[in-house]
Amino acid sequence: MRGYEKEAAMLAGYCGRCGGKCCRGHHILLSAKEYERLALVRAFPGGRIDSPTGCSVRSIDALSGGKCPFLKEAGCELSEKERPLICRMFPLTFTLEKEGITFQLSRLCPYVKEVAKMHAWVAETKKQAAGELKDTWSNKEMRCFGEYLRKRREDLISCD
């Protein structure tokens, strides 16, 4: 776990310097359970992303240069435990393929090349995220999320 902790601290440093690029200008996708939990924290501009096959996923809207309503000057106002899985695992993200959950890294992170070298953090985060995805996201939500990301394949790189 030592390697993971060291790499997690490095990632936190990158996140501190970034200024929250992952929290701006797009939808932040959520499971229905996460959406309901966040709505209890406070009201926020939410939406729904529809996939080409007709399924949809809830979201926090941070569009048109906007930012996530939970992003403050000092960072996210939500505790680590309150944050959606997508936020906690970023720049790691996932798609649901026929073989199961496939993890990738997002090029939306300006430090993605450095994160790709953090093998302990990637491996441990994949393990934790896989369990949580199965507990908090329905297969339909995971498929919709995957369809959304597949349209943006150029933003993803392999982390295997």
Stockholm file with secondary structure:
# STOCKHOLM 1.0

chainA/1-160         MRGYEKEAAMLAGYCGRCGGKCCRGHHILLSAKEYERLALVRAFPGGRIDSPTGCSVRSIDALSGGKCPFLKEAGCELSEKERPLICRMFPLTFTLEKEGITFQLSRLCPYVKEVAKMHAWVAETKKQAAGELKDTWSNKEMRCFGEYLRKRREDLISCD
#=GR chainA/1-160 SS CHHHHHHHHHHHHHHHHHTSGGGEEEEEEECHHHHHHHHHHCCCCEEEEECTTSCEEEEEEEEEEEECTTEETTEESSCTTTSCHHHHHTTEEEEEETTEEEEEEETTSTTHHHHTTCHHHHHHHHHHHHHHHHHHSCHHHHHHHHHHHHTTGGGEEECC
#=GC SS_cons         CHHHHHHHHHHHHHHHHHTSGGGEEEEEEECHHHHHHHHHHCCCCEEEEECTTSCEEEEEEEEEEEECTTEETTEESSCTTTSCHHHHHTTEEEEEETTEEEEEEETTSTTHHHHTTCHHHHHHHHHHHHHHHHHHSCHHHHHHHHHHHHTTGGGEEECC
//
